[in-house]
Every structure is written in C-alpha cells, then in structure tokens.
Amino acid sequence: MLARVHGASMQPTLAEGDVLLADRDGEPRPGDLVLARWPGTPLVVKRVGARDAEGWWLERDNPAQGTDSWSAGAVPPDDLLAVVRLRLWPRPGRPG
C-alpha cells in the first residue's frame, strides 16, 4: 500500500509529500511507523509506542504539531492498517 504524507506531525522523520510503502500484513512493534485510522481524519502516520488493554498507543515525532494518543487515547487494534516499510520518494530509504 502507498501513502503520501500530509502535515508536519512526523517531522523531522517524515516531511510533507514523502511517499511511503506500507505492509498491510505487518505486525507492529514499538518504534515502528504505522498507518492508522484516527478520530476525525481518514488516515494518519504515527509511531507505535506500546500496546495496552485498550489498544495501541501512537505518538507523533513533532511535539509542536498534530495530535497523538496523549490527547486522543489508545487506538483499537483493528484501526492499525499497515506498518511503514520504506520511504520511496523523494528521499528513498527506511524512515527512522
């Protein structure tokens, strides 16, 4: 699955316009970047923090932009859609 980054919540790891390749069958681990459903938005890229009884705790890399589980709570397991594997464009490589 391909996704394009919009916004600044994952800077400096990801930038506006980055194109990501994500694995729908990937098993998320703490530290991974994931695509997830988020309240009020169709899809977001966030970093996996941990899993608790309520679901996955997701965080942003840029504390000055966006939202994360600190304000919205845990994300249900079914709302994690894919694990980011590579940044394809414009700076190919494995994002942090």
C-alpha positions as CSV (number, residue, x, y, z in Angstrom):
1,M,0.0,0.0,0.0
2,L,1.3,3.5,-0.8
3,A,0.6,6.6,1.2
4,R,1.6,10.3,0.9
5,V,2.5,12.3,4.0
6,H,0.5,15.4,4.7
7,G,1.2,17.7,7.6
8,A,4.1,18.2,10.0
9,S,3.4,15.9,12.9
10,M,6.1,13.4,12.0
11,Q,8.9,15.9,11.3
12,P,11.9,15.5,11.2
13,T,11.4,11.8,10.3
14,L,8.9,12.4,7.6
15,A,8.1,15.5,5.6
16,E,5.1,16.8,3.6
17,G,5.0,14.9,0.3
18,D,7.0,11.9,1.3
19,V,5.6,8.7,-0.4
20,L,5.6,5.6,1.9
21,L,5.4,1.9,1.2
22,A,3.4,0.1,3.9
23,D,2.8,-3.5,4.6
24,R,-0.8,-4.4,5.4
25,D,0.3,-7.8,6.8
26,G,3.0,-6.3,9.0
27,E,2.9,-6.9,12.8
28,P,3.6,-3.6,14.5
29,R,6.3,-3.3,17.2
30,P,7.2,-0.4,19.4
31,G,9.1,2.2,17.4
32,D,7.6,1.3,14.1
33,L,5.8,3.8,11.9
34,V,2.2,2.8,11.1
35,L,-0.8,3.9,9.0
36,A,-3.9,4.1,11.2
37,R,-7.4,5.3,11.3
38,W,-7.7,8.3,13.6
39,P,-10.7,10.2,15.0
40,G,-11.7,13.0,12.7
41,T,-9.3,12.0,9.9
42,P,-9.3,9.3,7.3
43,L,-5.7,8.1,7.8
44,V,-2.6,9.1,9.7
45,V,1.1,8.1,10.1
46,K,2.2,7.7,13.7
47,R,4.9,5.9,15.7
48,V,3.9,2.9,17.8
49,G,4.6,3.5,21.5
50,A,3.1,0.5,23.3
51,R,0.0,-1.7,23.5
52,D,-2.2,-1.8,26.5
53,A,-5.6,-3.3,27.3
54,E,-7.4,-0.5,25.3
55,G,-5.2,-0.8,22.1
56,W,-2.2,0.7,20.6
57,W,-0.6,3.9,22.0
58,L,0.5,6.0,19.0
59,E,2.7,9.1,19.1
60,R,3.9,11.9,16.8
61,D,7.6,12.8,16.3
62,N,6.9,16.6,16.3
63,P,5.5,17.7,19.7
64,A,4.6,21.1,18.3
65,Q,2.3,19.7,15.5
66,G,-0.7,17.3,15.3
67,T,-2.2,15.0,17.9
68,D,-1.4,11.6,19.3
69,S,-2.6,9.2,22.0
70,W,-1.6,11.6,24.7
71,S,-4.7,13.6,23.7
72,A,-6.9,11.0,21.9
73,G,-6.2,7.8,23.8
74,A,-5.3,4.4,22.6
75,V,-6.2,3.2,19.0
76,P,-8.1,-0.1,18.7
77,P,-6.0,-2.9,17.1
78,D,-8.3,-3.0,14.1
79,D,-7.6,0.7,13.3
80,L,-3.9,-0.1,12.7
81,L,-3.9,-0.7,8.9
82,A,-0.3,-1.1,7.9
83,V,3.3,-0.9,9.0
84,V,5.5,1.5,7.1
85,R,8.5,-0.3,5.5
86,L,10.1,2.3,3.2
87,R,10.1,5.9,2.1
88,L,10.0,5.7,-1.7
89,W,10.2,9.4,-2.6
90,P,11.8,11.9,-2.6
91,R,14.5,10.5,-0.2
92,P,14.4,6.7,-0.6
93,G,15.2,4.7,2.5
94,R,13.9,3.2,5.7
95,P,12.3,6.0,7.8
96,G,13.5,6.3,11.4
